Amino acid sequence: MAERMLKFVGTSQAMPDKRPAAERRRDFDEIYSSYAREKAAEQAARCSQCGVPFCQIHCPLSNNIPDWLKLTAEGRLEEAYELSSATNNFPEICGRICPQDRLCEGNCVIEKGFDAVTIGSVEKFITDTAWSQGWVKPIRPRRERTESVGIIGAGPAGLAAAEQLRRKGYQVAVYDRYDRVGGLMIYGIPNFKLEKDIVQRRETLLRDSKVTFHLDCEIGRDISLEELRRRHSAVLIATGVYKARDIQAPGVGLPGIAAALDYLTASNRSGLGDSVPGIESGALHAEGKNVVVVGGGDTAMDCVRTAVRQGAKSVKCLYRRDRANMPGSQREVKHAEEEGVEFVWLSAPQAFLGKANSDGERVSHVRTVRIHLGMPDASGRQAPQEIPNSHVNIEADLVLKALGFDPENLPEALAAPDLGVTSWGTLDIDWRSMMTSLEGVFAAGDIVRGASLVVWAVRDGRDAAERIHAYLATKALAAQRIAAE
């Protein structure tokens, strides 16, 4: 190890080559190239192999990061892939979209003074190499089980659970109301962060593993939850949260103001070759427009960077706190600034002003007010307070609301009035078993924890698969005992 590792003292941090901002503004391709094999080994060798790996501790999946960095440094990439994929169903996706600056890399013990190990880029390199070398194989369980599990939702939590359950031999069927597999990974995250063929090859792998998909199938509309419970031995609800939070302000209903997810979905569908009325009419396209995005999370960053690529005249991000208090990835903020996005910190919308034209009245300006950060509130964050007489009107032809997401009313949507929910509207589960108020119905992902990261959804899906297995195995054992009597 002394020869291969601890190179951080003499070897500087080096990310994969990043395309110039002027070039990447013109397309939706990923902004980073891949490491060369030698460069990946060099950067992996910067790991200090510390006794208490904070990178692993702060990873929601508890990935064995120091171990697969060491294997990469030694050129043992197939073993590195086996170790990486043992704890993560989608390492090549997490390597691309995880906010490593807030998780593993942000907690690297060599970060101060030497810069963190480039964990995410090495993780991406390992798994991309595994795909290109044919090391990623369909699942072939040691034995097939007769029990089946129905999963509602083809997002990261549902897909992770499907893979884990299939490994144990269960018959798995995934139901999703959309026409493609992937949830927000396919429709919410832009190509410059996650190219869609990366998601689609995972879908192909699951299909080859004998996971069945029922797309364009909405539970509560096309099939009832009760029917699903009769059809399967257990059911997992992993629908995610899609209900956009709104702004309570005069003029918020004006044409030209849209929800962030509607905008991103339109852009992604168009990139996939779909006919999208909002794109074709220009209503959900930023070309030639002054765009204002309200919000400071990762969805807001996806919006501003998409608007730049669509040819917006100007792009501003309006956020009521400062940079230090921004919930989104600082790395994403830096990318956006390089691409020409202007951040208007400590500013909040107070009203939306309209202007009449040949098509009727449309939004023309966002009336903003300056913000002062006061004493911390119940969450521990400084509470934003408006500064009197500090109004500024910002020109806007397209306003995108990126304020986060809340859960839908699932008992109503699924026609299951006995399905318990919390005061937040998320599904109420027994945290030890992950079962809802309905026998044999489990829940995982954002619909339980609220809007969160893909990596947390993967963790929840894996945990749910373990709980479902324990539940079904216990039932099978009980049935055997009764039969023996």
Summary of the structure (lengths in Angstrom):
residues: 485
radius of gyration: 23.8
end to end distance: 58.4
largest distance: 81.4
contacts: 1641
relative contact order: 0.12
helix: 38%
strand: 19%
